[in-house]
Amino acid sequence: MLRSFFAGFFAIVLSLGLGISSVSAATVEVKLGTDAGMLAFEPSTVNISAGDSVKFVNNKLAPHNAVFDGHEELSHADLAFAPGETWETTFDNAGTYEFYCEPHRGAGMVGKVIVE
């Protein structure tokens, strides 16, 4: 009797444990400079969930960076010169975060991260 109780208890615990799935954060890639050589982020707007990250990848026409006004903790003010140079920024709070490339802001190199 005790053995069947433990067997049943173990089966319930096991089924509950398998029914719970772990949620993992996603990473979205944003290119600094388009494949066509334009001074723009590609894509210029990304939609992510809280806890997700954006991976910025230096692509064309360096140098580039990503500055978020009012959010120094999200900014990467250092300039990326080497093709393929990357950094990641994690967004923990919902909101809309606008950013720009400091050297190319006047050319319209701006972007937006929308965190839900």
Order of alpha helices (4+ residues) and beta strands (2+ residues): alpha-beta-beta-beta-beta-beta-beta-beta-beta-beta
